[in-house]
C-alpha cells in the first residue's frame, strides 16, 4: 500500500494534481513527484483576467498559470491547461450574481469546487485513467470501512473543510489531500527547500473574479439593471431611509446605511422581491434557527443522534446545534449565540470522534429566523 492508500507500486500509480499556481498545490505536486508517483499537473483557466486588478491576489489568472507551468518544468512532470472559462462563467459567476441579486450572500468558492473542480476536473482525471485526483486543500482524509471520511485540517486556521461540504462520496473516495496534516509554515518551508519559484508567493485573498472584494462592481458589469433604489425600513415596517440597490448590502452590515439613530443600526433582512432593506440594533441579528436546502450528507443517519457542531461561515467557530433532516432539506436549531447568518451561505455539519472533527455534510441556508423577532 503506498502513501495515498492505493494498492499499486508508486511508479505505476498515476495521479493528477490540481495546480492553481500557488504554493500549496505546487508543494503537493512536488511531494507526489518526490515520492515516486507518475504525476500530471493540471491548471484550470477559469476567467479572462486581462483587466483584473494588479493589487488583488487571485487564483487561476494568467500569472498563476505561468507559475504552475514553471513549477511543473522544475519538477519534470507533465502539465496541462484546461480552458473552463465558459463553464466557470455559467456555473459560478452567474450563480454568484443571481444569488446576490436575490438578496443572498453567496460563496462562489464552494460552487467552484462543486462544479468545475470536483465534477469536471474529476471526470477529466478519470478520462486520463488516473488513480487519484490530488489537491492542495487543507483538509484531512481518513479511510475507514472502505470509504473516505473528511475531517478538519490539523492547521485549523487554514482548514478548508467548510468549502468542501458538497463533495460527494464518490469524489471523496477518489480525492487525496496531502496537506491535511501540515501547518502552512511547514508547506512554505518545503517550497523553500525545493527552491520552488512560488515559495514566497502571497496567498490568494479575494474571490478570483472579484478584485479587491468589490462585489458591486461585478454585479454592475453583468447586471447594471439590478441597481434599483428602494426603501430602508425599521423592524416595524416604517420607511426610515432610501438605499441605492440591495446588492450594496449584506446581512449584519453596519456601514453605508446612512440612517440617524441613537444606537448603531445593522442590516437585519433583505427583501429582494420588495426591494427593501430592514435595519435594527445589533441584538436583532441573533439567529435561533435556519432552514437548509440542497443537502449533501456524508455521514450516517445515526450520526445525527449526537450533539452536532455546525459552521455558518468559513472563518466562523464551531457552534452547537440540533439538526432535523427532511429529505433534501433540514431544520437547524442553533443552541449557541450566533449573529448575522444570511441566506446563501453554507451550513456545514461536524461530529467530533477519535480522529477529530468529522464532516457530515451540510446544506445551503435558505432562511434564517431571528431570535428577537416574531418572524
TITORDREN-956462 format. One record per residue (C-alpha): residue number from 1; x negated, y negated, z negated. Coordinates in steps of 0.001 Angstrom, whole numbers, always signed. Layout:
REM residues N
<node seq="NUM" east="X" north="Y" up="Z"/>
...
***
This chain:
REM residues 375
<node seq="1" east="+0" north="+0" up="+0"/>
<node seq="2" east="-1503" north="-3370" up="+961"/>
<node seq="3" east="-1233" north="-6637" up="-990"/>
<node seq="4" east="+2011" north="-7764" up="+662"/>
<node seq="5" east="+3683" north="-4447" up="-52"/>
<node seq="6" east="+3623" north="-2779" up="+3377"/>
<node seq="7" east="+2584" north="+853" up="+3747"/>
<node seq="8" east="+123" north="+346" up="+6612"/>
<node seq="9" east="-3598" north="-383" up="+6857"/>
<node seq="10" east="-4159" north="-4134" up="+6764"/>
<node seq="11" east="-5779" north="-4250" up="+10180"/>
<node seq="12" east="-2652" north="-2660" up="+11649"/>
<node seq="13" east="-273" north="-4941" up="+9719"/>
<node seq="14" east="+892" north="-7835" up="+11887"/>
<node seq="15" east="+2041" north="-10934" up="+10034"/>
<node seq="16" east="+3461" north="-14190" up="+11327"/>
<node seq="17" east="+2562" north="-17229" up="+9222"/>
<node seq="18" east="+4789" north="-20300" up="+9469"/>
<node seq="19" east="+2223" north="-23114" up="+9741"/>
<node seq="20" east="+3520" north="-26648" up="+9201"/>
<node seq="21" east="+88" north="-28260" up="+9384"/>
<node seq="22" east="-55" north="-28856" up="+5641"/>
<node seq="23" east="-2429" north="-27467" up="+3054"/>
<node seq="24" east="-29" north="-24828" up="+1667"/>
<node seq="25" east="+744" north="-22958" up="+4884"/>
<node seq="26" east="-2860" north="-23348" up="+6060"/>
<node seq="27" east="-4137" north="-21661" up="+2891"/>
<node seq="28" east="-1601" north="-18869" up="+3326"/>
<node seq="29" east="-2876" north="-18243" up="+6866"/>
<node seq="30" east="-6451" north="-18237" up="+5556"/>
<node seq="31" east="-5628" north="-15786" up="+2762"/>
<node seq="32" east="-3913" north="-13409" up="+5184"/>
<node seq="33" east="-6865" north="-13569" up="+7576"/>
<node seq="34" east="-9372" north="-13123" up="+4742"/>
<node seq="35" east="-7533" north="-10016" up="+3541"/>
<node seq="36" east="-7820" north="-8442" up="+6987"/>
<node seq="37" east="-4294" north="-8758" up="+8391"/>
<node seq="38" east="-3514" north="-9274" up="+12064"/>
<node seq="39" east="-2350" north="-12907" up="+11810"/>
<node seq="40" east="-373" north="-15077" up="+14219"/>
<node seq="41" east="+286" north="-18665" up="+13172"/>
<node seq="42" east="+3441" north="-20310" up="+14468"/>
<node seq="43" east="+4224" north="-24009" up="+14241"/>
<node seq="44" east="+7677" north="-25416" up="+14897"/>
<node seq="45" east="+8074" north="-28727" up="+16701"/>
<node seq="46" east="+11357" north="-29916" up="+15269"/>
<node seq="47" east="+11714" north="-33527" up="+16292"/>
<node seq="48" east="+10232" north="-36135" up="+18620"/>
<node seq="49" east="+8048" north="-38291" up="+16445"/>
<node seq="50" east="+6732" north="-40931" up="+18848"/>
<node seq="51" east="+8477" north="-43691" up="+16910"/>
<node seq="52" east="+8118" north="-42278" up="+13408"/>
<node seq="53" east="+6587" north="-44461" up="+10721"/>
<node seq="54" east="+2858" north="-44172" up="+10077"/>
<node seq="55" east="+3438" north="-44898" up="+6409"/>
<node seq="56" east="+5586" north="-41836" up="+5693"/>
<node seq="57" east="+4219" north="-38328" up="+5273"/>
<node seq="58" east="+6437" north="-35881" up="+7108"/>
<node seq="59" east="+6054" north="-32321" up="+8298"/>
<node seq="60" east="+6451" north="-30839" up="+11783"/>
<node seq="61" east="+5261" north="-34026" up="+13505"/>
<node seq="62" east="+2635" north="-34362" up="+16250"/>
<node seq="63" east="-365" north="-34746" up="+13932"/>
<node seq="64" east="+771" north="-31766" up="+11893"/>
<node seq="65" east="+868" north="-29585" up="+14989"/>
<node seq="66" east="-2690" north="-30630" up="+15817"/>
<node seq="67" east="-3779" north="-29881" up="+12243"/>
<node seq="68" east="-2207" north="-26420" up="+12385"/>
<node seq="69" east="-3944" north="-25749" up="+15674"/>
<node seq="70" east="-7325" north="-26818" up="+14257"/>
<node seq="71" east="-6881" north="-24576" up="+11217"/>
<node seq="72" east="-5954" north="-21644" up="+13478"/>
<node seq="73" east="-9052" north="-22200" up="+15600"/>
<node seq="74" east="-11260" north="-22297" up="+12485"/>
<node seq="75" east="-9693" north="-19081" up="+11169"/>
<node seq="76" east="-9864" north="-17482" up="+14628"/>
<node seq="77" east="-6195" north="-16492" up="+14651"/>
<node seq="78" east="-3559" north="-16708" up="+17366"/>
<node seq="79" east="-1436" north="-19831" up="+17291"/>
<node seq="80" east="+1865" north="-20607" up="+18996"/>
<node seq="81" east="+4162" north="-23627" up="+19072"/>
<node seq="82" east="+7923" north="-23165" up="+19266"/>
<node seq="83" east="+9868" north="-26146" up="+20568"/>
<node seq="84" east="+13018" north="-26240" up="+18468"/>
<node seq="85" east="+13955" north="-29918" up="+18813"/>
<node seq="86" east="+17432" north="-29228" up="+20219"/>
<node seq="87" east="+18219" north="-26595" up="+17597"/>
<node seq="88" east="+16974" north="-28894" up="+14845"/>
<node seq="89" east="+18976" north="-31886" up="+16092"/>
<node seq="90" east="+22186" north="-29855" up="+16318"/>
<node seq="91" east="+21936" north="-27805" up="+13150"/>
<node seq="92" east="+20013" north="-30036" up="+10765"/>
<node seq="93" east="+20098" north="-33702" up="+11814"/>
<node seq="94" east="+23731" north="-33715" up="+12988"/>
<node seq="95" east="+24835" north="-31751" up="+9920"/>
<node seq="96" east="+22985" north="-34232" up="+7692"/>
<node seq="97" east="+24716" north="-37175" up="+9384"/>
<node seq="98" east="+28157" north="-35532" up="+9242"/>
<node seq="99" east="+27704" north="-34881" up="+5538"/>
<node seq="100" east="+26583" north="-38423" up="+4765"/>
<node seq="101" east="+29438" north="-39956" up="+6769"/>
<node seq="102" east="+31817" north="-37729" up="+4760"/>
<node seq="103" east="+30555" north="-39326" up="+1547"/>
<node seq="104" east="+28354" north="-36409" up="+515"/>
<node seq="105" east="+24675" north="-36220" up="-464"/>
<node seq="106" east="+23196" north="-33609" up="+1895"/>
<node seq="107" east="+19999" north="-31567" up="+1518"/>
<node seq="108" east="+18625" north="-31032" up="+5050"/>
<node seq="109" east="+15626" north="-29016" up="+3810"/>
<node seq="110" east="+17980" north="-26203" up="+2754"/>
<node seq="111" east="+19750" north="-26392" up="+6112"/>
<node seq="112" east="+16396" north="-26255" up="+7914"/>
<node seq="113" east="+15333" north="-23133" up="+6010"/>
<node seq="114" east="+18739" north="-21564" up="+6623"/>
<node seq="115" east="+18692" north="-22143" up="+10390"/>
<node seq="116" east="+15556" north="-22842" up="+12435"/>
<node seq="117" east="+13087" north="-21374" up="+9921"/>
<node seq="118" east="+14597" north="-18298" up="+8318"/>
<node seq="119" east="+17027" north="-17480" up="+11113"/>
<node seq="120" east="+15391" north="-18445" up="+14422"/>
<node seq="121" east="+11743" north="-18036" up="+13395"/>
<node seq="122" east="+12753" north="-14820" up="+11613"/>
<node seq="123" east="+14171" north="-13481" up="+14897"/>
<node seq="124" east="+11070" north="-14543" up="+16821"/>
<node seq="125" east="+8754" north="-12829" up="+14333"/>
<node seq="126" east="+10822" north="-9670" up="+14710"/>
<node seq="127" east="+10538" north="-10015" up="+18501"/>
<node seq="128" east="+6750" north="-10069" up="+18109"/>
<node seq="129" east="+7031" north="-6796" up="+16136"/>
<node seq="130" east="+5523" north="-8482" up="+13090"/>
<node seq="131" east="+5693" north="-6567" up="+9828"/>
<node seq="132" east="+6373" north="-9709" up="+7801"/>
<node seq="133" east="+7017" north="-13437" up="+8025"/>
<node seq="134" east="+4777" north="-15281" up="+5558"/>
<node seq="135" east="+5307" north="-18873" up="+4369"/>
<node seq="136" east="+3684" north="-21392" up="+2055"/>
<node seq="137" east="+6715" north="-21866" up="-202"/>
<node seq="138" east="+6110" north="-21920" up="-3935"/>
<node seq="139" east="+8420" north="-19088" up="-4954"/>
<node seq="140" east="+7759" north="-15628" up="-6369"/>
<node seq="141" east="+8992" north="-12484" up="-4641"/>
<node seq="142" east="+9189" north="-9251" up="-6632"/>
<node seq="143" east="+10115" north="-5915" up="-5074"/>
<node seq="144" east="+12436" north="-3777" up="-7212"/>
<node seq="145" east="+14571" north="-759" up="-6322"/>
<node seq="146" east="+13802" north="-1057" up="-2623"/>
<node seq="147" east="+14818" north="-4724" up="-2337"/>
<node seq="148" east="+13069" north="-8043" up="-2815"/>
<node seq="149" east="+14100" north="-10439" up="-5563"/>
<node seq="150" east="+13406" north="-14160" up="-5627"/>
<node seq="151" east="+12051" north="-15914" up="-8733"/>
<node seq="152" east="+10915" north="-19389" up="-9647"/>
<node seq="153" east="+7235" north="-20017" up="-8960"/>
<node seq="154" east="+4523" north="-19991" up="-11596"/>
<node seq="155" east="+3945" north="-23706" up="-10927"/>
<node seq="156" east="+7389" north="-24945" up="-11935"/>
<node seq="157" east="+6608" north="-28490" up="-10816"/>
<node seq="158" east="+6147" north="-27138" up="-7281"/>
<node seq="159" east="+8840" north="-24463" up="-7420"/>
<node seq="160" east="+10906" north="-24412" up="-4202"/>
<node seq="161" east="+13433" north="-21698" up="-5052"/>
<node seq="162" east="+16222" north="-24301" up="-5059"/>
<node seq="163" east="+15687" north="-24827" up="-1320"/>
<node seq="164" east="+15808" north="-21082" up="-585"/>
<node seq="165" east="+19075" north="-20105" up="-2296"/>
<node seq="166" east="+20751" north="-19427" up="+1071"/>
<node seq="167" east="+18141" north="-16849" up="+2139"/>
<node seq="168" east="+19836" north="-13553" up="+2993"/>
<node seq="169" east="+18751" north="-10235" up="+1500"/>
<node seq="170" east="+17632" north="-9046" up="+4949"/>
<node seq="171" east="+15447" north="-12135" up="+5338"/>
<node seq="172" east="+14076" north="-11863" up="+1810"/>
<node seq="173" east="+13053" north="-8251" up="+2373"/>
<node seq="174" east="+11012" north="-9405" up="+5388"/>
<node seq="175" east="+9555" north="-12613" up="+3921"/>
<node seq="176" east="+6401" north="-12961" up="+1827"/>
<node seq="177" east="+5329" north="-15914" up="-374"/>
<node seq="178" east="+1659" north="-15602" up="-1413"/>
<node seq="179" east="+1577" north="-18950" up="-3282"/>
<node seq="180" east="+4207" north="-17982" up="-5857"/>
<node seq="181" east="+1585" north="-17106" up="-8460"/>
<node seq="182" east="-706" north="-20080" up="-7783"/>
<node seq="183" east="-797" north="-23632" up="-9084"/>
<node seq="184" east="-1036" north="-26367" up="-6469"/>
<node seq="185" east="-4525" north="-27236" up="-7757"/>
<node seq="186" east="-5625" north="-23655" up="-7021"/>
<node seq="187" east="-4250" north="-23910" up="-3489"/>
<node seq="188" east="-6223" north="-27087" up="-2810"/>
<node seq="189" east="-9335" north="-25521" up="-4321"/>
<node seq="190" east="-9053" north="-22586" up="-1906"/>
<node seq="191" east="-8659" north="-25001" up="+1026"/>
<node seq="192" east="-11743" north="-26934" up="-55"/>
<node seq="193" east="-13849" north="-23788" up="-481"/>
<node seq="194" east="-12843" north="-22660" up="+3006"/>
<node seq="195" east="-13541" north="-26175" up="+4339"/>
<node seq="196" east="-10146" north="-26443" up="+5992"/>
<node seq="197" east="-9547" north="-29797" up="+7662"/>
<node seq="198" east="-6291" north="-30204" up="+5695"/>
<node seq="199" east="-7813" north="-29617" up="+2239"/>
<node seq="200" east="-7203" north="-33217" up="+1126"/>
<node seq="201" east="-4152" north="-33927" up="+3258"/>
<node seq="202" east="-1343" north="-35560" up="+1237"/>
<node seq="203" east="+1852" north="-33583" up="+730"/>
<node seq="204" east="+4968" north="-34390" up="+2738"/>
<node seq="205" east="+7060" north="-36861" up="+780"/>
<node seq="206" east="+10063" north="-37672" up="+2930"/>
<node seq="207" east="+12581" north="-35694" up="+4896"/>
<node seq="208" east="+10776" north="-35250" up="+8209"/>
<node seq="209" east="+13300" north="-37188" up="+10314"/>
<node seq="210" east="+13922" north="-39866" up="+7637"/>
<node seq="211" east="+10767" north="-42026" up="+7488"/>
<node seq="212" east="+10240" north="-43661" up="+4082"/>
<node seq="213" east="+13513" north="-42268" up="+2766"/>
<node seq="214" east="+15634" north="-44783" up="+4695"/>
<node seq="215" east="+18739" north="-42649" up="+5277"/>
<node seq="216" east="+20903" north="-45507" up="+6515"/>
<node seq="217" east="+18504" north="-46226" up="+9406"/>
<node seq="218" east="+19027" north="-42662" up="+10686"/>
<node seq="219" east="+22808" north="-42993" up="+10420"/>
<node seq="220" east="+22684" north="-46379" up="+12151"/>
<node seq="221" east="+20653" north="-44889" up="+15010"/>
<node seq="222" east="+23030" north="-41999" up="+15713"/>
<node seq="223" east="+26373" north="-43211" up="+14290"/>
<node seq="224" east="+26421" north="-47028" up="+14239"/>
<node seq="225" east="+30215" north="-46983" up="+14111"/>
<node seq="226" east="+30101" north="-45423" up="+10632"/>
<node seq="227" east="+29081" north="-48753" up="+9039"/>
<node seq="228" east="+32592" north="-49896" up="+8140"/>
<node seq="229" east="+33249" north="-52427" up="+5424"/>
<node seq="230" east="+35603" north="-51309" up="+2677"/>
<node seq="231" east="+36708" north="-51849" up="-894"/>
<node seq="232" east="+34890" north="-51203" up="-4150"/>
<node seq="233" east="+37341" north="-50040" up="-6832"/>
<node seq="234" east="+37258" north="-49688" up="-10581"/>
<node seq="235" east="+38405" north="-46425" up="-12196"/>
<node seq="236" east="+41985" north="-47733" up="-12351"/>
<node seq="237" east="+42040" north="-48261" up="-8605"/>
<node seq="238" east="+41770" north="-52040" up="-8715"/>
<node seq="239" east="+39790" north="-53773" up="-5968"/>
<node seq="240" east="+36770" north="-55500" up="-7541"/>
<node seq="241" east="+34441" north="-55949" up="-4567"/>
<node seq="242" east="+33509" north="-55113" up="-980"/>
<node seq="243" east="+30947" north="-52738" up="+489"/>
<node seq="244" east="+29369" north="-52664" up="+3949"/>
<node seq="245" east="+29664" north="-48921" up="+4564"/>
<node seq="246" east="+29907" north="-45860" up="+2329"/>
<node seq="247" east="+26756" north="-44414" up="+3881"/>
<node seq="248" east="+24810" north="-47010" up="+1867"/>
<node seq="249" east="+25826" north="-45292" up="-1379"/>
<node seq="250" east="+25353" north="-42030" up="-3250"/>
<node seq="251" east="+26884" north="-40748" up="-6480"/>
<node seq="252" east="+25060" north="-42159" up="-9502"/>
<node seq="253" east="+23637" north="-45132" up="-7599"/>
<node seq="254" east="+23285" north="-48390" up="-9548"/>
<node seq="255" east="+21595" north="-50769" up="-7119"/>
<node seq="256" east="+23436" north="-52558" up="-4347"/>
<node seq="257" east="+26900" north="-52574" up="-5932"/>
<node seq="258" east="+26824" north="-56353" up="-6443"/>
<node seq="259" east="+29793" north="-56488" up="-8806"/>
<node seq="260" east="+29506" north="-58505" up="-12021"/>
<node seq="261" east="+30197" north="-56544" up="-15208"/>
<node seq="262" east="+29231" north="-56659" up="-18885"/>
<node seq="263" east="+27558" north="-53228" up="-18595"/>
<node seq="264" east="+25755" north="-51777" up="-15542"/>
<node seq="265" east="+28038" north="-50102" up="-13005"/>
<node seq="266" east="+27329" north="-46868" up="-11153"/>
<node seq="267" east="+28907" north="-45171" up="-8149"/>
<node seq="268" east="+31355" north="-42646" up="-9613"/>
<node seq="269" east="+33179" north="-41497" up="-6483"/>
<node seq="270" east="+33021" north="-41939" up="-2709"/>
<node seq="271" east="+36233" north="-41503" up="-705"/>
<node seq="272" east="+35361" north="-41234" up="+2983"/>
<node seq="273" east="+38999" north="-40939" up="+4075"/>
<node seq="274" east="+39992" north="-44194" up="+2384"/>
<node seq="275" east="+36548" north="-45750" up="+2919"/>
<node seq="276" east="+36284" north="-46745" up="-743"/>
<node seq="277" east="+33654" north="-46677" up="-3466"/>
<node seq="278" east="+34725" north="-46205" up="-7099"/>
<node seq="279" east="+32372" north="-47559" up="-9740"/>
<node seq="280" east="+32242" north="-47263" up="-13511"/>
<node seq="281" east="+29965" north="-47209" up="-16535"/>
<node seq="282" east="+27270" north="-44564" up="-16983"/>
<node seq="283" east="+29205" north="-42228" up="-19295"/>
<node seq="284" east="+31721" north="-41668" up="-16490"/>
<node seq="285" east="+29042" north="-39887" up="-14445"/>
<node seq="286" east="+29050" north="-36845" up="-16749"/>
<node seq="287" east="+30383" north="-33759" up="-14951"/>
<node seq="288" east="+32327" north="-30939" up="-16597"/>
<node seq="289" east="+32967" north="-28646" up="-13606"/>
<node seq="290" east="+32068" north="-28189" up="-9953"/>
<node seq="291" east="+33644" north="-26157" up="-7188"/>
<node seq="292" east="+31371" north="-24488" up="-4647"/>
<node seq="293" east="+31830" north="-23409" up="-1039"/>
<node seq="294" east="+29822" north="-21151" up="+1297"/>
<node seq="295" east="+28298" north="-18965" up="-1396"/>
<node seq="296" east="+25240" north="-16811" up="-881"/>
<node seq="297" east="+24968" north="-14160" up="-3593"/>
<node seq="298" east="+21647" north="-12355" up="-4063"/>
<node seq="299" east="+22295" north="-10864" up="-7490"/>
<node seq="300" east="+24653" north="-8102" up="-8653"/>
<node seq="301" east="+28174" north="-8850" up="-9896"/>
<node seq="302" east="+27138" north="-7646" up="-13351"/>
<node seq="303" east="+24505" north="-10392" up="-13496"/>
<node seq="304" east="+27249" north="-12993" up="-13791"/>
<node seq="305" east="+28486" north="-11482" up="-17048"/>
<node seq="306" east="+25422" north="-13064" up="-18667"/>
<node seq="307" east="+24788" north="-16681" up="-19561"/>
<node seq="308" east="+23737" north="-18225" up="-16260"/>
<node seq="309" east="+21449" north="-21170" up="-15680"/>
<node seq="310" east="+22040" north="-23483" up="-12748"/>
<node seq="311" east="+20212" north="-26260" up="-10918"/>
<node seq="312" east="+22189" north="-29006" up="-9187"/>
<node seq="313" east="+19228" north="-30922" up="-7757"/>
<node seq="314" east="+15774" north="-29824" up="-6641"/>
<node seq="315" east="+13928" north="-31822" up="-9302"/>
<node seq="316" east="+16520" north="-31153" up="-11996"/>
<node seq="317" east="+16339" north="-28979" up="-15077"/>
<node seq="318" east="+17986" north="-25621" up="-15622"/>
<node seq="319" east="+21319" north="-26058" up="-17408"/>
<node seq="320" east="+23738" north="-23563" up="-18971"/>
<node seq="321" east="+26926" north="-22699" up="-17105"/>
<node seq="322" east="+29745" north="-20209" up="-16762"/>
<node seq="323" east="+30470" north="-19070" up="-13214"/>
<node seq="324" east="+33637" north="-17556" up="-11781"/>
<node seq="325" east="+33048" north="-16050" up="-8328"/>
<node seq="326" east="+36044" north="-16331" up="-5980"/>
<node seq="327" east="+35142" north="-14611" up="-2685"/>
<node seq="328" east="+33193" north="-17261" up="-722"/>
<node seq="329" east="+33768" north="-19957" up="-3342"/>
<node seq="330" east="+33099" north="-20373" up="-7054"/>
<node seq="331" east="+34095" north="-22438" up="-10062"/>
<node seq="332" east="+31231" north="-23529" up="-12297"/>
<node seq="333" east="+31846" north="-24773" up="-15832"/>
<node seq="334" east="+28902" north="-26876" up="-16988"/>
<node seq="335" east="+28043" north="-26256" up="-20644"/>
<node seq="336" east="+25277" north="-28855" up="-20988"/>
<node seq="337" east="+25316" north="-32577" up="-20308"/>
<node seq="338" east="+24683" north="-33351" up="-16633"/>
<node seq="339" east="+25427" north="-36509" up="-14671"/>
<node seq="340" east="+25618" north="-37767" up="-11122"/>
<node seq="341" east="+26417" north="-34486" up="-9375"/>
<node seq="342" east="+27510" north="-35103" up="-5804"/>
<node seq="343" east="+29359" north="-33055" up="-3171"/>
<node seq="344" east="+26918" north="-31912" up="-503"/>
<node seq="345" east="+24229" north="-30915" up="-2986"/>
<node seq="346" east="+23408" north="-27294" up="-3749"/>
<node seq="347" east="+24145" north="-25469" up="-6997"/>
<node seq="348" east="+21669" north="-22623" up="-7463"/>
<node seq="349" east="+22137" north="-19760" up="-9951"/>
<node seq="350" east="+19357" north="-18333" up="-12154"/>
<node seq="351" east="+19172" north="-15481" up="-14658"/>
<node seq="352" east="+16183" north="-15014" up="-16951"/>
<node seq="353" east="+14788" north="-11472" up="-17156"/>
<node seq="354" east="+11454" north="-9800" up="-17922"/>
<node seq="355" east="+9901" north="-11212" up="-14726"/>
<node seq="356" east="+11044" north="-14824" up="-15047"/>
<node seq="357" east="+13926" north="-16906" up="-13704"/>
<node seq="358" east="+15593" north="-14782" up="-11028"/>
<node seq="359" east="+17549" north="-16486" up="-8242"/>
<node seq="360" east="+21071" north="-15062" up="-7992"/>
<node seq="361" east="+22008" north="-17218" up="-5016"/>
<node seq="362" east="+24158" north="-20326" up="-5022"/>
<node seq="363" east="+26528" north="-22458" up="-3022"/>
<node seq="364" east="+27256" north="-25959" up="-1758"/>
<node seq="365" east="+29039" north="-28361" up="-4084"/>
<node seq="366" east="+32458" north="-29125" up="-2635"/>
<node seq="367" east="+33916" north="-31121" up="-5513"/>
<node seq="368" east="+32705" north="-32392" up="-8886"/>
<node seq="369" east="+35034" north="-33157" up="-11792"/>
<node seq="370" east="+34053" north="-35957" up="-14167"/>
<node seq="371" east="+34248" north="-35146" up="-17876"/>
<node seq="372" east="+35683" north="-38516" up="-18941"/>
<node seq="373" east="+38218" north="-38946" up="-16135"/>
<node seq="374" east="+41591" north="-37239" up="-15737"/>
<node seq="375" east="+40823" north="-36159" up="-12132"/>
***
